[in-house]
Amino acid sequence: MLCPEVAARQGQEAETRHTMDEELQLLTVHGVLHLLGYDHEEPDEKAEMFGLQAAIVDGWRAEKGLTGPSPAPTVS
């Protein structure tokens, strides 16, 4: 479950500020990757998971015609 209020706050507190919708995109992809068994405890795991996360979000944004850089992850 995702809480829009928390997503809005996290997006504004992120290093690269972004909208609630952008944060919800990140959280959704991040959560699905965890469900698929990915983790980010170790540096190599983090690089793999966040690389996949960025590729998925970038692909979705491109398909939808959304412009600008993808939001940086707020989950570390």
Secondary structure, 3 states (H helix, E strand, C coil): CCCHHHHHHHHHHCCCCCCHHHHHHHHHHHHHHHHCCCCCCCHHHHHHHHHHHHHHHHHHHHHCCCCCCCCCCCCC
